Amino acid sequence: MDKEQLIRYWKKSGLVKNKKLIKSFRRIKRENFVLPEYKNKAYEDIALPLRHSSTISQPSTIMIMLEALELKKGLKVLEIGTGSGYTASLIAEITEKKVYSIDIVPELIKTAENNIKKEKIKNIRLFCRDGSKGLKKFSPYDRIIVNAGSKEIPKELIKQLKTNGMMVVPIGSEHSQKMIKFTKEKNKVKEEYLGEFIFVRLQSR
């Protein structure tokens, strides 16, 4: 499968309706974010291994999460789980505003930094720290995306969302999680189920 085949599949299935998201996917080269030995599989609709027991998620999974976040220009976004830097790059291309991305593994942050430079993206700030605690310094955020499975609702991250802000996070056990979209309203948090997925565990210190 190639890039355009994936786009046709998403459009036909209705998986992606956000035109800016499609444009971002076209512009950002996924092959710049996978390990050299997997470059020929960059546009297969599968997750691929990274170093340090991490993965770059299946393209369709990334699209489901980003579509749910209703991304647009001007939003401030926090990403938990930088990985290769690919998802942060897609977000940065759409929002044109600073994207804050956290990973607990120093080597992944360094790799992501190099990958992002290949795409000449300058509006991403990377941090090596415990993502479960978020990044309070720059909060509140319009959107938060968590690229790792959490055992429970990450309440600290919800605190760091603006009113009417949205967060997408997989919640559940190590072997299966439910993808949940949280919308923080004035007096409550609304939940929307997006499907079953498998992510690596959200690590914390």
N, C-alpha and C positions, 0 to 999 in steps of 0.2 A: 504494500500500500504506500502511496506517496501523499504529499501534503494536500494536493487538490482533491484527491479521492476522499480523504478524511473530511475536508470541508463540505464536499457534496453530500457525504453521509450525514453530517450534522445538520445541514440545511434540510435535507429530505425528511429526516426523522424528527425535526423540530427541536433537537437538543440545544442548538445555539440560535438565538434570535437577535442577540446583540451584534450589530454590524461592526462596531468598534472592536469587539472581541475577535471576530473573524479577521479583521484587518491586522490586528496585533499578532495573531497566530501566523498570518502570511509573512509578516515582516521579520519576526524573531526566528532565527534559525535554531531549531531544536538540536540539530547535529553539533552545535557549538557547546551544548550542555551535557552531552552523554560521554561516557568513556570512549576512548579511541576504538576499542574492539567492538563497540556497539553502534558505530556511526551508520552502518548499513541498515540498522533497524530503527533509526531515529523516528521514522513515521509509521512504524507498525503500532497498532493500537494496544500496546502492552506497556506495563511498567518495566523499567530497566534498572539493573543494579548500579549503585554508586559505591564509592569506598565507604568504609566504616559502618557497614550494615545498614546503609541508607539506600533509598531508591529515588528515581525520578518517576513520578506517577504516570499512569496511562493517560494519553492525551484526552480521551473522552472524560475521564474522571476530573481532570483539571478544568475542562470546559464546563462540566456540571457545576463545580464549585464556583467558578468565576461568573457563570451565567446567573447563579443564585444571588450573588453579591450585587447585581445590578450596577456594575461599574460604569463610571462616566468621568469626564474631565473634571478636575478640581477636588476629588476626594482624597482624604488622607487615610492611608491604609497601613495596617500592621500585619506582617506575616510571621507566623510561628513555624519554624522548620524551613530554613533557607534551602537546604539540600544543594542542588547544582546552581541555583540562582535563576532557573528557567521561569518559574511561576511569578517571581518578583519582577522579572523583565517584562512579561506579558502585562502585568498590572501597571507597571511604570509607563509603558507605551500608551495605555488607555488614559490614565489619570493625569499624566503630565505634571504630577505633583510628587513630593517626596514620599517614597515607599520605605518603611522601616521594617527590616527583616532580621530575625533572630535565629541562630542555631547554637546548640550547646557544644558542637564539635569544632574546634579551631581549624582543623584541616579542611573541613567542608566550607567554612567561611572563606578561607584563602582561595580554594578552588572556585567558588562562586564569584569571588571578586575578579579573578582572571577571566572567567566565562563572560561576565557582564561587560568587561572591557572590550571583548571581541565585538559586542553589539553596539559599542559606543553609547551606552546608556549612562547618564550622569545623575539621575534623580532617585538613586537607591542608596540607603545607608544600612550597612551591615553591622551586626552586633553579635559577639560571642558571649552568650549567657543562658540562663535557665528560662526557656520560653514560657513555661507554665506561670511565671510571675508577670509576664507581659513586659511592657516598657512604659512605666508610669510617667517618666520624664516628659514624653511628647504626647501624652494622652490629653484629651479624649480623641478617639479615632472614629472616622466615618464607617470604616469597614475593618474587620479582622478575619483573617483566614488561618486555619490551623491545619498543617499538613502532616499530622500525626494523631494516632488514636489516643483519646483521653478516657480514663476510667469513668469520669463523672463530668458534669457540667463545670467548666473552668470559671468559677465565680469571679476570680480576680480579673479575668479578661472581660467579662461582662461589665464590671465596674469601669473599665477603661474605654467602653463604647460611649459615643454620644447618644443622646435621646434621638430615636429614629434611626440609629445606627444598626448595622447588620453584621453578624458573625456566622461563619460556616465552620463546623468542627465535627469530625467523626467521633462518636461516643460509644464505648463498649469494651469488650474483652480484647485480649491480644489477637484472637483469631477471627473476630467479626465485629464490625462496628456499624452503627446507624449514623448516616450523615444527617446532621440536624442544622437547619438554618434558624438562627435566633434573631429576632427583631426587637430591639429595646424600645418599648413605648414608655410613655410618661409614668405610668403606675404599674406596669407589668412587662414581662418578657414573653413574646409570642414565639412558639416553636413550630417549625415545618419540617416534616420528614422528607428526605431526598433520596433514600435508598440504602442498600446494604453494601458495605465496602470493607476492604482489608488494608490497613495502614500499619506502618511500624509504630511502636509505642512512643508516646510523648515522654521524653526523658526529663527528669528534674533532679536538682541537687538538694 
